[in-house]
Amino acid sequence: MAQRINQRSCTQCGACVEECPNGGIEEVDGTFIILPSLCSECYGFHEAPRCVDVCPADAIQDDPAFISDDLTNAYRAMEQHPGRFPRD
């Protein structure tokens, strides 16, 4: 499932931005957002989403509007990093 940032909890520190291997976290009008189409939950890079691990405010949560499984996360990661993952 893609992640989302709870804007009420977010301190706007930006710690999550550099941690996303897909460049899926952006600042828009002073607010950080996660682009669900780019969120692969760090598939192939980390055991768990790094944004969740580095957020000092625990503001990053699962986004129930964008449910995905390992296959979807793998596909998103391969789209963003075509040379990193071998294809059969």
Phi and psi in degrees as GROMACS dihedral restraints (atoms count N, CA, C in turn):
[ dihedral_restraints ]
;  ai    aj    ak    al  type     phi  dphi    fc
    3     4     5     6     1   -64.5    20    10
    4     5     6     7     1   161.7    20    10
    6     7     8     9     1   -99.8    20    10
    7     8     9    10     1   161.6    20    10
    9    10    11    12     1  -143.3    20    10
   10    11    12    13     1   159.7    20    10
   12    13    14    15     1  -104.4    20    10
   13    14    15    16     1   123.4    20    10
   15    16    17    18     1   -76.1    20    10
   16    17    18    19     1   108.6    20    10
   18    19    20    21     1   -65.4    20    10
   19    20    21    22     1   -26.7    20    10
   21    22    23    24     1   -70.4    20    10
   22    23    24    25     1   -28.2    20    10
   24    25    26    27     1   -95.6    20    10
   25    26    27    28     1   -24.6    20    10
   27    28    29    30     1   -64.9    20    10
   28    29    30    31     1   133.5    20    10
   30    31    32    33     1   -96.3    20    10
   31    32    33    34     1     2.8    20    10
   33    34    35    36     1    62.0    20    10
   34    35    36    37     1    33.1    20    10
   36    37    38    39     1   -76.9    20    10
   37    38    39    40     1   -27.0    20    10
   39    40    41    42     1    81.6    20    10
   40    41    42    43     1     7.8    20    10
   42    43    44    45     1   -58.6    20    10
   43    44    45    46     1   -30.6    20    10
   45    46    47    48     1   -75.5    20    10
   46    47    48    49     1   -27.0    20    10
   48    49    50    51     1   -58.5    20    10
   49    50    51    52     1   -51.1    20    10
   51    52    53    54     1   -72.0    20    10
   52    53    54    55     1   -18.2    20    10
   54    55    56    57     1   -80.2    20    10
   55    56    57    58     1   -19.4    20    10
   57    58    59    60     1   -76.5    20    10
   58    59    60    61     1   116.5    20    10
   60    61    62    63     1   -70.2    20    10
   61    62    63    64     1   -14.5    20    10
   63    64    65    66     1  -103.0    20    10
   64    65    66    67     1     1.2    20    10
   66    67    68    69     1    64.2    20    10
   67    68    69    70     1    33.6    20    10
   69    70    71    72     1   -93.2    20    10
   70    71    72    73     1     8.7    20    10
   72    73    74    75     1  -118.7    20    10
   73    74    75    76     1   124.5    20    10
   75    76    77    78     1  -128.5    20    10
   76    77    78    79     1   156.3    20    10
   78    79    80    81     1  -100.2    20    10
   79    80    81    82     1   124.4    20    10
   81    82    83    84     1  -127.2    20    10
   82    83    84    85     1   116.2    20    10
   84    85    86    87     1    52.6    20    10
   85    86    87    88     1    42.7    20    10
   87    88    89    90     1    79.2    20    10
   88    89    90    91     1     8.0    20    10
   90    91    92    93     1  -124.7    20    10
   91    92    93    94     1   133.5    20    10
   93    94    95    96     1   -85.2    20    10
   94    95    96    97     1   136.7    20    10
   96    97    98    99     1  -133.7    20    10
   97    98    99   100     1   153.0    20    10
   99   100   101   102     1  -103.8    20    10
  100   101   102   103     1   127.9    20    10
  102   103   104   105     1   -83.1    20    10
  103   104   105   106     1   109.6    20    10
  105   106   107   108     1   -58.3    20    10
  106   107   108   109     1   -31.8    20    10
  108   109   110   111     1   -68.9    20    10
  109   110   111   112     1   -16.3    20    10
  111   112   113   114     1  -105.9    20    10
  112   113   114   115     1   -11.0    20    10
  114   115   116   117     1   -78.5    20    10
  115   116   117   118     1   116.7    20    10
  117   118   119   120     1  -113.5    20    10
  118   119   120   121     1    14.5    20    10
  120   121   122   123     1    55.5    20    10
  121   122   123   124     1    33.3    20    10
  123   124   125   126     1    62.6    20    10
  124   125   126   127     1    27.1    20    10
  126   127   128   129     1   -51.8    20    10
  127   128   129   130     1   129.6    20    10
  129   130   131   132     1    81.0    20    10
  130   131   132   133     1    -3.7    20    10
  132   133   134   135     1  -117.5    20    10
  133   134   135   136     1   -44.2    20    10
  135   136   137   138     1  -141.8    20    10
  136   137   138   139     1   158.9    20    10
  138   139   140   141     1   -68.8    20    10
  139   140   141   142     1   -28.3    20    10
  141   142   143   144     1  -140.9    20    10
  142   143   144   145     1   161.2    20    10
  144   145   146   147     1   -58.1    20    10
  145   146   147   148     1   122.2    20    10
  147   148   149   150     1   -64.8    20    10
  148   149   150   151     1   -33.5    20    10
  150   151   152   153     1   -58.7    20    10
  151   152   153   154     1   -38.1    20    10
  153   154   155   156     1   -65.2    20    10
  154   155   156   157     1   -43.2    20    10
  156   157   158   159     1   -65.6    20    10
  157   158   159   160     1   -35.6    20    10
  159   160   161   162     1   -93.7    20    10
  160   161   162   163     1    -9.6    20    10
  162   163   164   165     1   -71.2    20    10
  163   164   165   166     1   115.3    20    10
  165   166   167   168     1   -73.1    20    10
  166   167   168   169     1   -14.5    20    10
  168   169   170   171     1  -104.8    20    10
  169   170   171   172     1     3.4    20    10
  171   172   173   174     1    51.2    20    10
  172   173   174   175     1    41.9    20    10
  174   175   176   177     1   -91.7    20    10
  175   176   177   178     1    -5.3    20    10
  177   178   179   180     1  -102.0    20    10
  178   179   180   181     1   128.1    20    10
  180   181   182   183     1  -134.1    20    10
  181   182   183   184     1   165.3    20    10
  183   184   185   186     1   -62.7    20    10
  184   185   186   187     1   142.2    20    10
  186   187   188   189     1  -103.6    20    10
  187   188   189   190     1   103.8    20    10
  189   190   191   192     1   -64.9    20    10
  190   191   192   193     1   -14.2    20    10
  192   193   194   195     1   -77.1    20    10
  193   194   195   196     1   -15.6    20    10
  195   196   197   198     1  -130.6    20    10
  196   197   198   199     1    75.5    20    10
  198   199   200   201     1   -78.3    20    10
  199   200   201   202     1   134.5    20    10
  201   202   203   204     1  -143.7    20    10
  202   203   204   205     1   160.9    20    10
  204   205   206   207     1  -115.8    20    10
  205   206   207   208     1  -175.8    20    10
  207   208   209   210     1   -60.2    20    10
  208   209   210   211     1   -36.7    20    10
  210   211   212   213     1   -64.9    20    10
  211   212   213   214     1   -44.2    20    10
  213   214   215   216     1   -64.3    20    10
  214   215   216   217     1   -43.3    20    10
  216   217   218   219     1   -63.3    20    10
  217   218   219   220     1   -39.1    20    10
  219   220   221   222     1   -63.8    20    10
  220   221   222   223     1   -42.5    20    10
  222   223   224   225     1   -61.9    20    10
  223   224   225   226     1   -46.0    20    10
  225   226   227   228     1   -60.8    20    10
  226   227   228   229     1   -42.8    20    10
  228   229   230   231     1   -64.2    20    10
  229   230   231   232     1   -42.6    20    10
  231   232   233   234     1   -65.0    20    10
  232   233   234   235     1   -35.5    20    10
  234   235   236   237     1   -64.2    20    10
  235   236   237   238     1   -39.8    20    10
  237   238   239   240     1   -79.4    20    10
  238   239   240   241     1   -26.9    20    10
  240   241   242   243     1  -135.3    20    10
  241   242   243   244     1    69.6    20    10
  243   244   245   246     1   -60.0    20    10
  244   245   246   247     1   -29.3    20    10
  246   247   248   249     1   -86.4    20    10
  247   248   249   250     1   -10.9    20    10
  249   250   251   252     1   -82.2    20    10
  250   251   252   253     1   -32.6    20    10
  252   253   254   255     1  -113.1    20    10
  253   254   255   256     1   125.6    20    10
  255   256   257   258     1   -68.1    20    10
  256   257   258   259     1   144.3    20    10
  258   259   260   261     1  -110.9    20    10
  259   260   261   262     1   140.4    20    10
